[in-house]
Amino acid sequence: MRHRILRATVLAVVCAVLLFALPLAVAVLRLYEQDEQSELRQLGERVAVGLPVPLSGPGAGDPVELPRTEAGVDIGVYGSDGRRVLGTGPRTGDGPVRTAAAGRAATARSGDGLVAAVPVGGSEHVRAVVRVISPAADPYRRAALTWAAMAVPAALAVGVGVLLAFRSSRRLARPLEVLAVTAREMEHGELPLGGAPALGLPEADAVADALARAAERVGLLLRRERAFSADASHQLRTALTGVRLELETPLAPGARTDPYTALRSALQQVERMERTLTDLLALARDIPERALLDLVPLLDGIERHWHGELAAGGRRLRVVVDEDLPDAVGSPRAARQVLDVLIANARTHGSGTVTIRVRDSAGVLAVDVEDEGAGIHEGTDPFVRRGHATEDGHGIGLALARSLAEAEGGRLFVSRPRPHPKFTWLVALPSRPAPARLP
């Protein structure tokens, strides 16, 4: 790319110099030829003024002496009959001489010389013709010196053009080379971080910004896809354990549990597992939803599901929904998974009543999930993603919940670590249209 730009720019500069220099060179040659012909005609007129009235014969007086001229310049005087009387030249007058004999001064190229013929006398009565000839190469020699002088600034202009072309080619090719490197890195999975570098060209900067945004989007999708297996395994592990217990209980020796009841409960757990798997797969691939989110029906379903599981351990689930709640947007799938993770965390690592409260927090919809446990140990970050649950009771689930909340434009944080730990989820606000301008 760089060499193509360099060649194209140099070719353009050379063509511009030639288009300017060639007509100027021809005009210079023409000017020198006309100047030479004008000097020959003036010399002929001076000779014509000094000629006696009778050129030869009785009364002609002293012999006529022609002026001395430069080397290569010859002067001849011809009579009205076209024959040479004085000086040098052909014995019989040529075309310019015949034209001058008719009363008009003439200049022309004759062989290797420039000829000027000047009539002597009035236009009605021409007594003689003065013919002056000089080498035709004289204008070319003068033009050659001028052309050589013109070649110096022309070469300088081409040199400057080459220098500017080299710098411009580097400046124009560098953004494209950077974009090519970025594209190759994206092809090999090495996604650039930290935004696009400034390349100095608006068009290239726009392409670089688009590539950076695409790389960021692709990187987000890849991270979510890679975390899908770990998230799904964590979310499904508890459900699989429950299904296994439901199926093993009727098989225990002396068990009095109805096997059909156990099968129905296991089927419900399988349906919940299937829904969780579908939700996680959709959330890992889909673009975050920006539709209005109604948490009331969602909380009803969550309360029906978790009430029985918490009651089996002697614990209560309490749902409190304040009035006049602000609008919020998000995905019902993400909201269900976030709340399931928070309730499962409170059931596993907390104690006492689990309380879900939906409230207004300075114009933002907030969802609090708290229990009556001892809380989170000091210096522990429950949202750090780990490969398995740790001894202090926190594993991959809370990291999944935070990533889902942030992917939907919200925030999830610990608002009270201990005692009675409380997790707060701030749901994303709907986009407000720009105010209309007054006419």
Residue pairs with C-beta under 8 A, 6 or more apart in sequence:
1 173
1 176
1 177
2 169
2 170
2 172
2 173
3 169
5 165
5 168
5 169
5 172
5 173
6 165
6 166
6 169
9 161
9 164
9 165
9 168
9 169
10 158
10 161
10 162
10 165
12 161
13 157
13 158
13 161
13 162
13 165
14 158
14 161
17 154
17 157
17 158
17 161
21 150
21 154
24 150
25 143
25 147
25 150
28 143
28 146
28 147
28 150
29 139
29 140
29 143
32 138
32 139
32 140
32 142
32 143
32 146
33 114
33 139
35 139
36 114
36 134
36 138
36 139
37 107
37 114
37 116
40 73
40 107
40 114
40 115
40 116
40 132
40 133
40 134
41 105
41 107
41 116
41 118
41 132
43 67
43 69
43 73
43 75
43 116
43 132
44 75
44 105
44 116
44 117
44 118
44 130
44 131
44 132
45 118
45 130
46 67
47 66
47 67
47 75
47 77
47 118
47 130
47 132
48 118
48 119
48 120
48 128
48 130
50 67
51 64
51 77
51 120
51 128
51 130
52 60
52 61
52 64
53 127
54 60
55 64
55 77
55 79
55 85
55 86
55 127
55 128
56 85
64 77
64 86
66 75
66 77
66 86
66 87
67 75
69 75
70 134
72 134
72 135
72 138
73 132
73 133
73 134
74 87
74 88
74 89
74 132
74 133
74 134
75 87
75 88
75 89
75 130
75 131
75 132
76 84
76 86
76 87
76 88
76 89
76 90
76 130
76 131
76 132
76 133
77 84
77 85
77 86
77 87
77 128
77 129
77 130
77 131
78 84
78 85
78 89
78 93
78 97
78 101
78 128
78 129
78 130
78 131
79 85
79 127
79 128
79 129
80 101
80 126
80 127
80 128
80 129
82 92
82 93
82 97
82 98
82 101
82 129
83 91
83 92
83 93
84 90
84 91
84 92
84 93
85 128
87 131
89 131
89 133
93 101
93 117
93 129
93 131
94 110
94 115
94 131
95 106
95 108
95 110
96 106
96 107
96 108
96 110
96 115
96 116
96 117
96 131
97 117
97 129
97 131
99 106
99 117
100 106
100 117
100 118
100 119
100 126
100 129
100 130
100 131
101 119
101 126
101 129
102 126
103 119
103 122
103 123
103 124
103 126
104 119
104 123
105 116
105 117
105 118
105 119
106 115
106 116
106 117
107 114
107 115
107 116
107 117
108 114
108 115
109 115
109 136
110 133
111 136
112 135
112 136
112 137
113 133
113 134
113 135
113 136
114 133
114 134
114 135
114 136
114 138
114 139
115 131
115 132
115 133
116 131
116 132
116 133
117 129
117 130
117 131
117 132
118 129
118 130
118 132
119 126
119 128
119 129
120 126
120 127
120 128
120 129
120 130
121 127
121 128
171 200
171 201
172 201
174 199
174 200
175 199
175 200
175 201
175 204
175 205
175 208
176 204
178 197
178 199
178 208
179 199
179 204
179 207
179 208
179 211
182 192
182 196
182 208
182 211
182 215
183 211
185 191
185 192
186 192
186 211
186 214
186 215
186 218
189 222
191 215
191 216
191 218
191 219
191 222
192 211
192 212
192 215
193 219
195 209
195 212
196 205
196 208
196 209
196 211
196 212
197 208
198 205
199 205
199 208
220 407
221 284
221 285
224 283
224 284
224 285
224 403
224 407
225 284
225 285
227 284
227 385
227 400
227 403
228 280
228 281
228 284
230 385
230 387
230 396
231 280
231 396
231 400
232 276
232 277
232 280
232 281
234 395
234 396
234 397
234 400
235 276
235 280
235 337
235 340
235 341
235 397
235 400
236 273
236 276
236 277
238 344
239 269
239 272
239 273
239 276
240 273
242 269
243 266
243 269
243 270
243 273
246 262
246 263
246 265
246 266
246 269
247 262
247 263
247 266
249 255
249 257
249 262
250 257
250 258
250 259
250 262
272 305
276 337
276 340
279 333
279 334
279 336
279 337
280 337
282 333
283 331
283 333
283 334
283 337
283 404
283 407
286 331
288 330
288 331
288 334
288 407
288 408
288 409
289 329
289 330
289 331
289 408
290 329
290 430
290 431
291 329
291 330
291 331
292 327
292 328
292 329
292 430
293 328
293 329
293 330
293 331
293 332
293 335
293 427
295 321
295 328
295 335
295 358
295 365
295 367
295 427
296 321
298 332
298 335
298 336
298 339
299 319
299 321
299 339
299 356
299 358
301 336
302 336
302 339
302 340
302 343
302 356
303 317
303 319
306 317
306 343
306 347
306 354
307 317
309 347
310 316
310 317
310 347
310 354
311 317
313 347
315 347
315 351
315 352
315 353
315 354
316 353
316 354
317 343
317 353
317 354
317 356
318 353
318 354
318 355
318 356
319 355
319 356
319 357
320 355
320 356
320 357
320 358
321 357
321 358
322 357
322 358
322 359
322 360
324 360
325 358
325 359
325 360
325 365
326 360
326 363
326 364
326 365
326 429
327 365
327 429
327 430
328 364
328 365
328 427
328 428
328 429
328 430
329 408
329 409
329 427
329 428
329 429
329 430
329 431
330 408
330 409
330 410
330 427
330 428
331 408
334 404
334 405
334 407
334 408
335 408
335 427
337 400
337 401
337 404
338 401
338 404
338 405
338 412
338 425
339 356
339 367
339 369
341 397
341 398
341 400
341 401
342 369
342 398
342 401
342 423
342 425
343 354
343 356
343 369
344 397
345 382
345 394
345 397
345 398
345 423
346 354
346 369
346 370
346 371
346 373
346 421
347 354
348 393
349 373
349 393
349 394
350 371
350 372
350 373
350 421
351 371
351 372
351 373
351 374
352 371
352 372
352 373
353 371
353 372
354 369
354 370
354 371
355 368
355 369
355 370
355 371
356 367
356 368
356 369
357 367
357 368
357 370
358 365
358 366
358 367
359 366
359 368
360 366
361 424
361 426
363 429
364 426
364 427
364 429
365 426
365 427
365 429
366 424
366 425
366 426
366 427
367 424
367 425
367 427
368 415
368 422
368 423
368 424
368 425
369 422
369 423
369 425
370 416
370 420
370 421
370 422
370 423
371 420
371 421
372 419
372 420
373 419
373 420
373 421
374 418
374 419
375 416
375 417
375 418
375 419
375 420
375 421
376 382
376 394
376 414
376 417
376 418
376 421
377 392
378 417
380 392
380 394
382 394
382 398
382 414
383 398
383 399
383 402
383 412
384 394
384 399
385 396
385 399
386 394
386 395
386 396
386 399
387 396
388 395
388 396
389 395
389 396
398 423
401 412
402 412
405 411
405 412
405 425
406 412
408 427
408 428
409 428
410 425
410 426
410 427
410 428
411 425
411 426
412 423
412 424
412 425
412 426
413 423
413 424
414 421
414 422
414 423
414 424
415 422
415 423
415 424
416 422
